[in-house]
Amino acid sequence: MVPTPASAFLPIVPPALVLASTSIYRRELLSRLRLPFDVASPDVDESTQPGETPAALSERLALAKARAVSARWPHAVVIGSDQVAELDGAAVGKPGHHANAVAQLRAMRGRTVVFHTSVAVLRHDTAFEAVRRVPVTVRFRALSDVEIETYLRLEQPYDCAGSAKCETLGITLLDAIESDDPTALIGLPLIVTSALLRQAGLDTLAVHAGHGSVA
C-alpha cells in the first residue's frame, strides 16, 4: 500500500486578493464576497486618449489599475475596475465639485446615459489576465433645478461618475435602470468579478467551503 503524502492533508491556501482601488464603494461591494483582501492605490493617469470612446476608456483604465498593482503583488489575484458614464458619445466623469455636478445633472435630465463599468482580474504568477465591461443603461427623470439642488445638498455625490449615487438617494433621480448586473452601477460588477476570480483560481464558495483555491 502506497502511503499518502503528508502534504495531501495540508489545507489549500488560496492566493491573496488585492483590490486596486481606494474607492469606498468598490471596497464595500467586494466585501460582500466575504473574502479577505488588501487595498492598494493604483496611481494611474486617468486621462482620455485621443479618439478613445468611453467604453474603451473604462476597459483600459480597469486593466491599467490592475497591472499597476499586480507589479507590486506578483503572487496575488488583483482586481482593477473603472466606471465611465457616456452621454451623446462623450465621457462624463466625476464632477469633483457642486457646479460641475449641477451641470452634469442638467445635461442628463430626461436623457438616457450609459454607465460603462469594467473589471480586470490579473494573477501575475500564472500569467492570467482578463477584462470585462458591463454597460448599464440609465434613464433620468426630467429633473427640475430645485430637485437637482436638493439632491446635491443632501447627497454631495462629487466623487461619483455622473453625480448619481444610485445606491442611496440618487435612485430618486431615475426612471429606469437596465443591466445584467445590479452592482455594476455602484462601481464593481460582482457577477463578472466572481466569474473572473474563478477563472484566476480563486473560487469564492470553494474558499468558504474550506477547499481554498481551485487552481
Legacy VTK file of the C-alpha trace (Angstrom):
# vtk DataFile Version 3.0
C-alpha trace
ASCII
DATASET POLYDATA
POINTS 215 float
0.000 0.000 0.000
1.412 3.344 -1.017
1.332 5.827 1.896
-0.497 9.097 1.367
1.924 12.028 1.292
1.689 14.250 4.354
1.202 17.225 2.043
-2.169 15.812 0.987
-3.545 16.643 4.417
-2.370 20.228 4.413
-5.074 22.861 3.833
-5.043 24.541 0.440
-4.234 28.218 0.957
-5.957 30.498 -1.542
-3.903 33.246 -3.173
-4.010 36.716 -1.658
-6.636 39.068 -3.067
-5.926 42.757 -3.687
-8.341 45.472 -4.773
-6.535 48.029 -6.927
-8.745 50.889 -5.803
-9.199 53.198 -2.840
-12.909 53.665 -3.637
-15.072 53.100 -0.569
-17.873 51.933 -2.875
-15.801 49.193 -4.501
-14.406 48.180 -1.123
-17.917 47.719 0.245
-19.017 45.758 -2.814
-16.027 43.391 -2.756
-16.540 42.787 0.967
-19.886 41.191 0.091
-17.983 38.153 -1.183
-16.655 37.641 2.377
-13.092 37.137 1.226
-10.150 38.784 2.989
-8.483 41.332 0.745
-5.970 44.152 0.788
-6.420 47.552 -0.815
-3.761 49.323 -2.864
-3.793 52.605 -4.735
-3.084 52.030 -8.450
-1.791 55.574 -9.133
-2.510 55.641 -12.879
-3.181 58.531 -15.245
-6.924 58.518 -15.959
-6.828 60.992 -18.839
-8.725 60.122 -22.005
-6.592 59.321 -25.033
-7.322 60.995 -28.406
-10.266 59.329 -30.133
-10.916 56.975 -27.223
-14.546 56.028 -26.587
-15.978 55.972 -23.041
-16.308 52.179 -23.281
-12.672 51.757 -24.343
-11.516 54.195 -21.667
-13.300 52.181 -18.990
-11.669 48.916 -20.091
-8.206 50.421 -20.481
-8.208 52.046 -17.060
-9.513 48.930 -15.297
-6.661 46.943 -16.813
-4.080 49.661 -16.159
-5.059 49.820 -12.474
-4.809 46.063 -12.062
-1.450 45.918 -13.849
-0.001 48.727 -11.751
-0.820 46.943 -8.508
-0.041 43.442 -9.814
3.540 44.544 -10.406
3.806 45.097 -6.643
1.818 41.957 -5.678
3.057 39.307 -8.179
1.609 36.330 -6.281
-1.814 37.818 -5.630
-5.059 37.956 -7.558
-5.580 41.652 -8.307
-8.863 43.352 -9.195
-8.959 46.644 -11.071
-12.138 48.488 -12.004
-13.217 51.707 -13.627
-16.502 53.392 -14.483
-17.149 55.968 -17.188
-20.553 57.476 -17.926
-21.441 58.224 -21.553
-23.822 60.892 -22.838
-24.081 61.574 -26.586
-20.850 59.655 -27.165
-18.837 61.761 -24.716
-17.434 60.685 -21.354
-18.987 62.088 -18.194
-16.593 61.793 -15.268
-16.669 62.587 -11.575
-17.872 66.156 -11.026
-15.432 66.992 -8.246
-17.479 69.954 -7.020
-21.004 71.370 -6.874
-21.033 73.469 -10.042
-19.897 70.564 -12.197
-22.476 68.276 -10.602
-25.265 70.754 -11.364
-24.119 70.986 -14.979
-23.954 67.199 -15.326
-27.424 66.568 -13.924
-28.948 69.358 -16.009
-27.405 67.817 -19.130
-28.646 64.318 -18.228
-32.190 65.115 -17.089
-34.784 63.459 -19.287
-31.975 61.641 -21.123
-30.539 58.148 -21.330
-26.983 57.662 -20.060
-24.832 54.551 -20.345
-22.511 53.788 -17.429
-19.611 51.600 -18.588
-18.196 49.650 -15.651
-15.189 47.475 -16.404
-13.369 44.996 -14.190
-9.957 43.441 -14.781
-8.534 40.489 -12.880
-4.815 39.670 -13.006
-2.640 36.997 -11.500
0.964 37.609 -12.428
2.396 34.270 -11.255
0.047 32.304 -13.550
0.003 34.869 -16.383
-3.775 35.209 -16.048
-5.226 38.483 -17.331
-8.822 39.263 -18.281
-11.024 42.324 -18.539
-14.781 42.550 -18.951
-17.124 45.524 -19.336
-20.697 45.694 -18.064
-22.803 48.529 -19.542
-25.709 49.900 -17.537
-28.380 51.953 -19.290
-29.917 54.599 -17.031
-32.859 56.831 -17.877
-33.001 60.045 -15.850
-36.226 61.807 -14.947
-36.928 65.311 -16.238
-35.481 66.843 -13.094
-36.221 70.394 -12.029
-33.455 72.720 -10.862
-34.914 72.583 -7.348
-34.754 68.773 -7.355
-31.157 68.847 -8.547
-30.092 71.347 -5.885
-31.944 69.451 -3.147
-30.368 66.169 -4.118
-26.856 67.600 -4.302
-27.227 69.366 -0.958
-28.275 66.133 0.741
-26.025 63.645 -1.066
-22.954 65.578 -2.254
-22.005 62.850 -4.787
-18.982 64.701 -6.107
-16.859 61.534 -6.253
-19.394 59.620 -8.373
-19.361 59.473 -12.178
-22.352 61.392 -13.470
-23.169 62.749 -9.990
-25.713 59.967 -9.369
-25.248 57.753 -6.310
-27.928 55.201 -7.149
-27.432 53.050 -4.039
-28.832 55.846 -1.885
-30.879 58.991 -2.656
-29.708 59.080 -6.273
-32.247 56.373 -7.093
-34.938 59.084 -6.908
-33.393 60.793 -9.951
-34.105 57.869 -12.237
-36.933 56.451 -14.304
-35.290 53.115 -15.125
-32.100 51.038 -14.935
-31.263 48.255 -17.387
-28.320 45.938 -16.684
-27.229 42.314 -16.427
-25.584 43.067 -13.086
-27.244 45.342 -10.495
-23.931 46.017 -8.722
-22.257 47.381 -11.860
-23.803 50.821 -11.495
-22.387 51.164 -7.980
-18.876 50.561 -9.281
-17.925 46.867 -9.288
-19.963 44.238 -11.187
-19.865 41.338 -8.750
-21.309 38.718 -11.117
-18.495 39.254 -13.614
-15.931 39.742 -10.839
-16.850 36.395 -9.288
-16.599 34.670 -12.666
-13.164 36.153 -13.360
-11.934 35.236 -9.877
-12.930 31.620 -10.524
-11.008 31.688 -13.801
-8.000 33.101 -11.959
-8.129 30.220 -9.475
-9.944 31.890 -6.595
-13.359 30.285 -6.207
-15.317 32.200 -3.583
-17.603 29.371 -2.489
-14.781 26.828 -2.574
-12.795 29.042 -0.203
-15.748 29.300 2.168
-16.182 25.518 1.984
-12.577 25.137 3.115
-11.160 23.982 -0.216
-9.139 27.132 -0.882
-8.039 27.871 -4.420
-9.197 25.621 -7.223
-6.123 26.455 -9.329
LINES 1 216
215 0 1 2 3 4 5 6 7 8 9 10 11 12 13 14 15 16 17 18 19 20 21 22 23 24 25 26 27 28 29 30 31 32 33 34 35 36 37 38 39 40 41 42 43 44 45 46 47 48 49 50 51 52 53 54 55 56 57 58 59 60 61 62 63 64 65 66 67 68 69 70 71 72 73 74 75 76 77 78 79 80 81 82 83 84 85 86 87 88 89 90 91 92 93 94 95 96 97 98 99 100 101 102 103 104 105 106 107 108 109 110 111 112 113 114 115 116 117 118 119 120 121 122 123 124 125 126 127 128 129 130 131 132 133 134 135 136 137 138 139 140 141 142 143 144 145 146 147 148 149 150 151 152 153 154 155 156 157 158 159 160 161 162 163 164 165 166 167 168 169 170 171 172 173 174 175 176 177 178 179 180 181 182 183 184 185 186 187 188 189 190 191 192 193 194 195 196 197 198 199 200 201 202 203 204 205 206 207 208 209 210 211 212 213 214
